[in-house]
């Protein structure tokens, strides 16, 4: 197995463990919450059956993923319930309640994660840890030295390492030793013609770089040149003079597809065998699939699961797929999620009716696996692309103002349900107006985009970052105390202060200030944001370039 394959497997395992970790915490919270039921409810056989099924399912998966203490406790609890369910032993609600109360999320930290292999566990050490991933390595084919230097310096601010070449043969020879993550080809009337680009692409393929994404920056911004680029497999086409933040956004979008979370599919079907069959088809191709047999629960599941795509059976006893789609479409913030009907229905009129009432596609059973998976992947990919375009700021790639506040609402509600905390940080670039006035708005955009990149790269995948407005950012950190948030953000603040920005021959640095507030101090979204805002003002009054924790 190659090193690249090993890295891929390690990354997939890390993502799997991370997703399971958060799911386990949520399930444990839900199970432990049943301890609040009264004695009558805990003595009810249907309730005990529900608890037994949940503990049995969690026990096996917890031990598989290395959560030894949690798994053993669940096994013991399962045995207690087995005696009640199978042998008819008298129910003792007090005993059940005590065992439920022992199932706390704090137990769900396996040895590997305690040793630092998993960064989502809240501890000062984990919170202070910054990303140590190698910077992405880019090759540039460009014979204009000033353009090469500008791109090299500009992209360095976003954490990329760029190697410039002015000869395709030298570039290919170097790539044989160390393949880059992407290739940027500079093209204009005085250097690379259409034929040159085609020749360069042929050389790249001949040297085993078929999978490397190619970006073109060109002075010839017309249809014919873009068509030529498309025919040569170019993934992005930008015009000269190059806007560094726009190029970084294109690079980030294409390159991060490799590490973005798997597409999430919600399968709603009352046929257990059918739904498991299609679930396995998708999971083999690295989809994350949630199944649901009771369509009446779909709204809660969508809220919790955040699917990229939904597949509905057409004929179900509680309600049919068309009715279910209409209920989902009442919620405008879910309109971007595609709904695909999967049914053995052969009637074209019924299929058209489904498409006219909330459906985006109709797949007839039985399915051909490759065709089925390709259809689901292409639909999910386009849906995620459109969702990101609608919800994300074009300069930074971060969530827009309204979206980050909406996500904060969801996290605050989740924190209340799970009796956990969520911390909010308001961050503002210090003296940013003077940057724009002195160096111009294009340089200012680079500063804004650079801090956005630093926040995206340096925070956990579970943390949420948005551009709140102008040079101000909001960071939402679930399951994190204000103290740990400050430790992590201080590390990023110090790193940002070392970034060297350039405008012509002049170099300068920037800093940011922040205010941090935990949900322990504020019950509502507006109060939480106001608390963080006031702490930000206090940081500015304290001399800037620091973080201040909010007060009650």
Long-range contacts (C-beta under 8 A, 24 or more apart in sequence): 11-259, 12-286, 14-117, 14-118, 15-261, 15-262, 17-65, 17-112, 17-113, 17-118, 18-118, 18-120, 18-461, 18-462, 19-261, 19-288, 20-61, 20-65, 21-65, 21-108, 21-113, 21-118, 21-120, 22-120, 22-462, 24-58, 24-61, 24-62, 24-65, 24-67, 24-70, 24-105, 24-108, 25-105, 25-108, 25-418, 25-479, 26-304, 26-418, 27-54, 27-58, 28-58, 28-70, 28-103, 28-104, 28-105, 28-107, 28-108, 29-105, 29-417, 29-418, 29-419, 29-420, 30-54, 31-55, 31-58, 31-100, 31-103, 32-100, 32-101, 32-103, 32-104, 34-100, 35-97, 35-100, 35-101, 37-97, 39-93, 39-94, 42-91, 42-93, 42-96, 42-97, 43-91, 43-93, 45-85, 48-81, 48-84, 48-85, 48-91, 48-96, 49-85, 51-81, 51-96, 51-100, 52-78, 52-81, 52-82, 52-85, 55-81, 62-108, 65-110, 66-110, 66-111, 66-112, 67-107, 67-108, 67-109, 67-110, 68-110, 68-111, 69-107, 70-103, 70-107, 70-108, 73-99, 73-102, 73-103, 73-107, 74-103, 77-103, 105-418, 105-420, 119-460, 120-460, 120-461, 120-462, 120-479, 122-479, 122-480, 122-481, 122-484, 123-484, 124-483, 124-484, 124-487, 127-480, 127-484, 127-485, 127-487, 127-488, 128-487, 128-488, 128-491, 129-488, 129-491, 130-458, 130-491, 130-492, 130-495, 131-457, 131-458, 133-457, 135-159, 135-160, 135-161, 136-160, 136-161, 136-181, 136-182, 136-251, 136-255, 137-161, 137-162, 137-163, 137-178, 137-180, 137-181, 138-162, 138-163, 138-180, 138-181, 138-182, 138-183, 138-184, 138-251, 139-163, 139-165, 139-171, 139-174, 139-175, 139-180, 139-182, 139-183, 139-184, 140-164, 140-165, 140-183, 140-184, 140-185, 140-186, 141-165, 141-166, 141-168, 141-171, 141-183, 141-184, 141-185, 141-186, 141-192, 141-200, 142-166, 142-184, 142-185, 142-186, 142-191, 143-186, 143-191, 144-186, 144-188, 144-191, 147-186, 147-240, 147-242, 148-186, 150-242, 150-244, 151-184, 151-242, 151-244, 151-247, 153-502, 154-242, 154-244, 154-247, 154-446, 155-244, 155-247, 155-248, 155-251, 157-244, 157-446, 157-450, 157-499, 157-500, 157-501, 158-244, 158-248, 158-251, 158-252, 158-449, 158-450, 158-453, 159-453, 159-454, 159-457, 160-248, 160-251, 168-199, 168-200, 168-203, 169-203, 172-203, 172-204, 172-206, 172-207, 172-209, 175-204, 175-207, 175-209, 175-212, 176-207, 176-208, 179-208, 179-209, 179-212, 180-212, 181-212, 181-255, 182-212, 182-213, 182-214, 182-215, 182-251, 182-254, 182-255, 183-209, 183-212, 183-213, 183-214, 183-215, 184-214, 184-215, 184-216, 184-217, 184-247, 185-214, 185-215, 185-216, 185-217, 185-234, 186-216, 186-217, 186-218, 186-240, 187-216, 187-217, 187-218, 187-219, 187-220, 187-225, 188-218, 188-219, 188-220, 188-240, 189-219, 189-220, 194-224, 194-225, 194-228, 197-228, 197-229, 197-232, 198-228, 198-232, 201-232, 201-233, 213-254, 213-255, 215-247, 215-250, 215-251, 215-254, 217-242, 217-247, 243-442, 243-445, 244-446, 244-449, 245-395, 245-396, 245-445, 245-446, 245-448, 245-449, 248-449, 248-453, 249-394, 249-395, 249-397, 249-449, 252-397, 252-453, 253-397, 261-288, 261-461, 262-286, 262-287, 262-288, 263-287, 263-288, 263-308, 263-309, 263-376, 263-377, 263-380, 263-381, 263-384, 264-288, 264-289, 264-290, 264-305, 264-306, 264-307, 264-308, 264-309, 264-380, 265-289, 265-290, 265-307, 265-308, 265-309, 265-310, 265-311, 265-376, 265-380, 266-290, 266-291, 266-292, 266-298, 266-301, 266-302, 266-305, 266-307, 266-309, 266-310, 266-311, 267-291, 267-292, 267-311, 268-292, 268-293, 268-295, 268-298, 268-310, 268-311, 268-312, 268-313, 268-316, 268-321, 268-324, 269-293, 269-311, 269-312, 269-313, 269-316, 269-342, 270-294, 270-295, 270-313, 270-316, 270-317, 270-318, 271-313, 274-313, 274-365, 275-313, 278-311, 278-342, 278-367, 278-372, 281-367, 281-369, 281-372, 281-373, 282-373, 282-376, 285-373, 285-377, 287-376, 287-377, 287-380, 294-318, 295-319, 295-324, 298-324, 298-327, 298-328, 299-327, 299-328, 299-331, 302-328, 302-334, 302-337, 303-410, 307-337, 308-337, 308-380, 308-383, 308-384, 308-387, 309-337, 309-338, 309-339, 309-340, 309-376, 309-379, 309-380, 309-383, 310-337, 310-338, 310-339, 310-340, 311-339, 311-340, 311-341, 311-342, 311-376, 312-339, 312-340, 312-341, 312-342, 313-341, 313-342, 313-343, 314-341, 314-342, 314-343, 314-345, 314-350, 314-354, 315-343, 315-345, 321-354, 322-353, 322-354, 322-357, 322-358, 322-359, 325-354, 325-357, 325-358, 325-359, 326-357, 326-358, 328-358, 329-358, 333-406, 336-383, 336-386, 336-387, 336-390, 337-383, 338-379, 338-380, 338-382, 338-383, 340-375, 340-376, 340-379, 342-367, 393-466, 393-467, 395-445, 395-448, 395-449, 395-452, 395-467, 396-448, 396-449, 396-452, 396-453, 396-467, 397-452, 397-456, 398-452, 398-455, 398-456, 398-465, 398-466, 398-467, 398-473, 399-464, 399-465, 399-466, 399-467, 400-466, 400-467, 401-466, 401-467, 401-468, 401-469, 403-466, 404-464, 404-465, 404-466, 404-467, 404-468, 404-474, 404-476, 405-466, 405-474, 405-525, 405-529, 407-464, 407-466, 407-476, 408-464, 408-474, 408-476, 408-525, 408-528, 408-529, 409-525, 411-464, 411-476, 411-478, 412-519, 412-524, 412-525, 412-528, 414-478, 415-478, 415-479, 415-519, 420-478, 420-479, 421-479, 421-480, 421-481, 421-518, 421-519, 421-520, 422-476, 422-477, 422-478, 422-479, 422-480, 422-518, 422-519, 423-476, 423-477, 423-480, 423-481, 423-482, 423-484, 423-485, 423-516, 423-517, 423-518, 423-519, 424-474, 424-475, 424-476, 424-477, 424-516, 424-517, 424-518, 424-519, 424-528, 424-529, 424-531, 424-532, 425-474, 425-475, 425-477, 425-485, 425-489, 425-514, 425-515, 425-516, 425-517, 425-532, 425-547, 426-468, 426-472, 426-473, 426-474, 426-514, 426-515, 426-529, 426-532, 426-533, 426-535, 426-536, 427-451, 427-455, 427-472, 427-473, 427-474, 427-475, 427-489, 427-512, 427-513, 427-514, 427-536, 428-471, 428-472, 428-473, 428-512, 428-513, 428-514, 428-536, 428-540, 429-471, 429-472, 429-510, 429-511, 429-512, 430-510, 430-511, 430-512, 430-513, 430-540, 430-544, 430-545, 431-544, 432-470, 432-471, 432-510, 435-508, 435-510, 438-503, 439-501, 439-503, 439-506, 439-508, 440-503, 443-501, 443-503, 444-471, 446-501, 447-471, 447-501, 447-510, 450-496, 450-499, 450-501, 451-496, 451-510, 451-512, 454-492, 454-495, 454-496, 454-499, 455-492, 458-488, 458-491, 458-492, 458-495, 459-488, 459-492, 474-529, 474-532, 481-518, 482-516, 482-517, 482-518, 482-520, 482-549, 482-550, 483-549, 485-516, 485-518, 486-516, 486-547, 486-549, 489-514, 489-516, 489-547, 490-547, 493-545, 493-546, 493-547, 497-545, 511-544, 511-545, 512-545, 513-539, 513-540, 513-544, 513-545, 513-546, 513-547, 514-539, 514-546, 514-547, 514-548, 515-539, 515-547, 515-548, 515-549, 515-550, 516-547, 516-548, 516-549, 516-550, 517-549, 517-550, 518-550, 521-550, 521-551, 521-552
